[in-house]
Amino acid sequence: MTAFNTRTNASLAALATALAFGLATPAAASISVTADGVTVAGAGTEAATADEGQNAEQSTENSNNGGLTEIVVTATKRETNLQKTPISISVMGAETIKERKVMSLLDLADGGVPSLRVATFEARQSALTIGIRGIVPLDANQPAREQGVGIYIDGVYLGRQHGLNAALFDIERVEVLKGPQGTLFGRNTEGGALSLISKAPTGEFGGRIEGTFGNIGTRSGSLHLNLPEVAGFSVKLDGVYQHQDAVTKNPLAGQAGFGFYNRKGMRAAVRWKPVDGITNDFAFDIAKDENTPYYSQLLNYNPNNCLSGGSNTAPLAIPAGSTCVTPGTAFTGTQGSIRALVPGVVVNGDTLMRVADIGVPQQNSVDKTHGFTNVFKWKVSPDLELRSITAWRGVDVEQYDNSGGYHRVPVINYTAACTTAAPCAFSRYSLADLRQRQFSQELQAVGSVGSIDYVAGLYYFNEHVSDDAATPNTMGVVYNTATSASFVTIPYCAATNPATAIDFVGNAVRGCNIDRASEVFSKSYAAYGQLTWNATEQLHITVGGRYTEDKKQGALLASRNIDYRNPANAAILATNGYTPLDKKWNRFNPMATIAYDFNDDVHGYAKYSTGYRAGGASSRTSDYRAFNPEDVKNYEVGLKADLFNRHARFNIAAYMMDRKGSQVDLSTIQPTATGNFNNLVTFNAPGTTKIRGIEADLTVKPVDGLTLDLSYAYTYTDVPPVNVTYTAFCTGVGTPSTACTAAGQAINSSTVAQKFYIVFTPRNAASGSIAYEYPLGSSGARVKFHMDANYAQATQSFDQFATKADASFIVNARLSVLDVALGAGGSKLNFGVWSRNLFNEQHVYRRDPSNSIPAVQSAPVTGVPNILAVGNVGGILGDYGNFNMPRTFGIDASISF
């Protein structure tokens, strides 16, 4: 806390210095930004990273002095000048998206916006983990769990993290809203919101054709076509195709490699303007993303130097200072033997492997998304606009993830017992299906009355999600010699146990023994309002609030291959403690902002805002354990200044966020009627999680054609230790603790203070870029060079382990020739060369240490007073994880007409 206060005081001093300098700077001509005739009142500003090369659809060039541009955003449900918007926003425009070669949301993982963190869930391209300001969920991959950052496309909330990595269509800009957005955006935006805005039909004939070729078999193409307006109707058509070959080859013949994708999609948008003041935008999109997970490498072997030896009755004592310690446990000793590596297994923690050590069965995962959106706007008067946003969306996923191979459990005891007739099984194939459908309806009134600007709205959201999952072993090892092994594929799913197979959602798990299956119905209702009183030309006071009611009803359909729908299994469900999910929560989220315009170019603000993430239940537990919402309060101050006649722009914000009821995940043993299993349990941590941070952005345009950007984010997080009681076992009895109590037998338990961490949140992150363009004669053609560099400090990737992944430093570059005239018809050619990760920097972005430490034992042992004091080292192998993408490069070209 002291360290943060010191940094905060220093930052406030910097604010005061910049403010004084800004007051002394001559003001440039101010551009009035309006929203269909409604003058936007000046409001506070926040730190923002903006593309100064935005096209005319996103910004208005201040032609008086050739300085920095003004950018229009829609973060407050109305079009406002970014510099005067009371939300901390970073904006990435269409030109920056192209310069950075951002083709999907995963490409934002390089850190171009330091406060925004994007990573794969597990190694899978098909589901993304997205966080802002330290609000990053570890496992939002279940139907009854939610994200902490809201993802929006053209104002429509996307309920699942699945399918987010589909190809981007013709995006006008990406707005990153930092900090809680609970008032205007609602539930699941406690960290902020990521808003994608598509280009609308123009009503004039024109378009653009684009193509790209690069290494790793990269090829992409897109067509964007605007048709002439007819009878008030304007139509825009977009088609995209993106392909990349496997980054890591799979040695097993006929099987898919790792890091492959093949994306296709189309979008049709129709704008109807029947009369002045009425606009109706309808859009339909559909996409298919075939992909494979990134390769999960074995990064080290027994990194904590755990020792073999000992037994449950005579454990090997853990010496003082040893790193062979499992967080959250009270192990005093260990038992078991460290398994030797199977011949042929490769340990590599330094570089990305381009060929897997062992070939495994693997097919492409398939994500299919579709959506219908209708946005109706009626300009009732110059001071009032009514809006309706209606959307239906859906996601269908078939997941096939065999990226771990031998690098994760189960760990094999490689001996002569592994025979051709009975090979020792490994290579856990993570199979899953998901089906999601959602409907949302939002009504808005946006307007002004005298000196008051207002936004009011009603919101309804309805979602149905179902999923299933299975994890069969697909490979076997046969003992040849101590230094030689043979690997064979083994039958799995329907071929192994068709009698007990349970089919639910889709094709991925068909015929398999089901690990889990569930479905949930969610409904959310909200009413909100926000008023800005423009007390004077300089002072603006904003207050707002949102009331939300959430309802969730869900059920486990199966767990550990037990069909929960079958009445014959009622006794098993009762023993497991199973309770269907039937919960209702309500929240009121207020906000208040005081903003002051010191002059036309310097704006300051102080802000209080709130948000929450909805509760749910974990389908990974056999009792479908429920958890409650988490809530966050945010206190923030900031300054934004245009300096040197708008040739420099400096933005800074400092915030303090307190989160209560933090949803954390704990991997632990859960007893069930059919055995004790390792499950991921989600619960609300007591106490207050503290998140503190500073965001600063500097943009300088010293001369015509040259733009320099620098962004920095400092994020401090602290989750209070949680007293965790590990599952109890009977002495010598393999039944759950409730049955132990009934039998009058001893119960074992262990309560230990467990430290948790916020994942994918570096303490320090920064991004810088340089862009220079030079005209080529008088034809309007120009050459442009862009380079950006992005740094992130090492951070955890699992919330119950202190182990960190690697720091990263990624450089991207592009050289383009733009606006080359093609004849007299107005067509223009753009072409360029590009590279992402120019210097081929390699780092582990996701590191899993769970196979490097002693395990909690899942079976009771006769004669042992408390096996929870003895860890088992028999499953220790090493950390496994995933490297970032290697260097990619290529050429691209586009023709506009």
Summary of the structure (lengths in Angstrom):
residues: 897
radius of gyration: 28.3
end to end distance: 57.6
largest distance: 93.2
contacts: 3312
relative contact order: 0.15
helix: 7%
strand: 51%
